[in-house]
Amino acid sequence: MSLRLQRVRELLKREIGEVIRRQLPVEEVGLINVNDVDVAPNLHNATVFIGVLGGEAQKKRAMEALEESRKRIQGYVGRAVVLKYTPQLRFVLDESVERGNRILRLLDELEKSSSDS
């Protein structure tokens, strides 16, 4: 991956996170975190990996709110980040952190059960 593309990814990640923080109420959708942004080499598309702290209902509502606000978020990002093309955003729920935490809990339980024996 080129250095330019990496910088664009980081810039988009920061700006999208700021826009989401300002535009979507935490009480309604939970705490939304932008975990990563994957940008196509031609900068026409970007996949935004989202983490949501909250229950299943809040996760569902957060993804619905993000999809409803997608064009508005793209507009804000397009004004904040000067690129030849503003990428079309696609939001994906990223549960990798939760899976990692679950695996760590399982490993802790295995360690405790082996030390008890």
HELIX and SHEET records of a PDB file:
HELIX    1   1 LEU A    3  GLN A   23  1                                  21    
HELIX    2   2 VAL A   26  VAL A   29  1                                   4    
HELIX    3   3 GLU A   56  GLU A   68  1                                  13    
HELIX    4   4 ARG A   70  ALA A   80  1                                  11    
HELIX    5   5 SER A   96  ASP A  116  1                                  21    
SHEET    1   A 3 LEU A  31  VAL A  39  0                                        
SHEET    2   A 3 ASN A  45  LEU A  53 -1                                        
SHEET    3   A 3 GLN A  88  LEU A  93  1                                        
END                                                                             
